[in-house]
Amino acid sequence: MSFDFKNDPFENFLELFKEAQIKGVPEHNAMALATVNERHQPSVRIVLFKGLVRRGFSFYTNYNGRKGRDIEVNNAVAATFYWPHLDQQIRIEGIAEKLTDEESEKYFASRPRLSQIGAWTSEQSDKIESFEFFQKKAQQVEAKFQGQVVPRPPHWGGYRIIPTEFEFWFARSGRMHERYVFQGSDLNWNRFLRSP
């Protein structure tokens, strides 16, 4: 285990993330993202972590989808990386904010073309009449951009989660788990342990 409670929590995260990658943890960059809407109804789903951006945890999505709408009214979010093969999880709580247009453009340009077409096709989280309807719409979008670079839709882009809390959790036998917590911000992290 590469972990030092005295270190910057971002350094600890990167060490553990790299270890998960090296050890072949499937989908090591998958994180559960929890949001809360205007009715105080929580919702959680898996998104893919796409790297640290200005010391924030980045992911990309349709801004008009459920998570985008939730973040618009309540930008307090939580995320969890869980690596059962390593008996580890990392919990993050913080504030979500949109990435810059330039950052979203750069990432969108790196995506496979089919994913770019999907970003234009999907009215994320809305009802559709059938999957065949969705496939037909995707074909129409592909025809529209045939022979062209697919531009980023204005409703699609990235967020970064600016942490206010990290918890590094390590499973131990007898449920004597180790839970190392960092609360605060980059200006000052308060470190303590939580009871398992």
Beta strands, then each sheet from edge to edge (+ up, - down):
strand 1: 30-36
strand 2: 42-48
strand 3: 57-62
strand 4: 76-83
strand 5: 88-98
strand 6: 156-170
strand 7: 178-185
strand 8: 188-193
sheet 1: 2+ 1- 4+ 5- 6+ 3-
sheet 2: 2+ 1- 4+ 5- 6+ 7- 8+
end
